[in-house]
Amino acid sequence: MKRWSRVNRPMHCGRCGDLQSPGAPVLEYVIGVHTFIRCATCEGGAPPDLPLVIEHTTAPLPTLDFSRLGLLPIDYKARAAEREPGEEG
């Protein structure tokens, strides 16, 4: 499948290796799960009615506090030092 789009991050052309800045028109080739891009100079020019780049913003992910999950004892190294040789757990 082929389609014209604009890049949203700096990418290199798959043919000439030229760096494409964000907002530059490129032709995307989708083969299976892989996407290859070609710049407008290599492919002969983009259509004039190509839409502009749409900025997507995401909220930052919250950090996890693993001590509250109860997966490990608070001081698991101290507990490991108290074990006798050959003692499990």
Secondary structure, 3 states (H helix, E strand, C coil): CEEEEECCCCEECCCCCCEECCCCEEEEEEECCEEEEEEHHHHCCCCCCCCCCCCCCCCCCCCCCHHHCCCCCCCHHHHHHHCCCCCCC
